Amino acid sequence: MSNTEKIANAKKRIDELERLIKYWNDSERDDAKILNFNINTLNKVA
């Protein structure tokens, strides 16, 4: 495998990791919204 191919493969892996990080960050925000909603509901019931 040439250096050019190694660099291209590394760039693909970096792009995939960046997409995963963005997905994880977005899902953490969604979980936080759900948790806040549940906490607010419990406070109103109690």
VMD Tcl script that draws the C-alpha trace (Angstrom):
set ca {
  {0.00 0.00 0.00}
  {1.43 3.36 -1.00}
  {1.68 6.37 1.26}
  {-1.05 8.10 -0.73}
  {-3.44 5.20 -0.09}
  {-2.55 5.16 3.61}
  {-3.28 8.89 3.85}
  {-6.59 8.49 2.02}
  {-7.63 5.66 4.35}
  {-6.61 7.69 7.40}
  {-8.71 10.64 6.19}
  {-11.71 8.33 5.74}
  {-11.30 7.01 9.30}
  {-11.00 10.55 10.66}
  {-14.19 11.57 8.84}
  {-16.02 8.55 10.24}
  {-14.84 9.36 13.76}
  {-15.92 12.99 13.42}
  {-19.38 11.84 12.31}
  {-19.60 9.48 15.29}
  {-18.54 12.22 17.71}
  {-21.19 14.55 16.28}
  {-23.81 11.80 16.56}
  {-22.84 11.06 20.18}
  {-22.95 14.76 21.08}
  {-26.38 15.12 19.49}
  {-27.72 12.03 21.27}
  {-26.42 13.32 24.63}
  {-28.38 16.53 24.11}
  {-31.52 14.54 23.30}
  {-31.06 12.42 26.44}
  {-30.65 15.58 28.52}
  {-33.91 16.95 27.11}
  {-35.70 13.73 27.98}
  {-34.23 13.71 31.50}
  {-35.26 17.31 32.08}
  {-38.75 16.50 30.92}
  {-38.99 13.54 33.30}
  {-37.65 15.57 36.22}
  {-40.17 18.34 35.58}
  {-42.99 15.81 35.43}
  {-41.94 14.17 38.70}
  {-41.73 17.54 40.45}
  {-45.27 18.42 39.38}
  {-46.65 15.08 40.51}
  {-44.91 15.23 43.90}
}
mol new
graphics top color blue
foreach p $ca { graphics top sphere $p radius 0.5 }
foreach p [lrange $ca 0 end-1] q [lrange $ca 1 end] { graphics top cylinder $p $q radius 0.2 }
display resetview
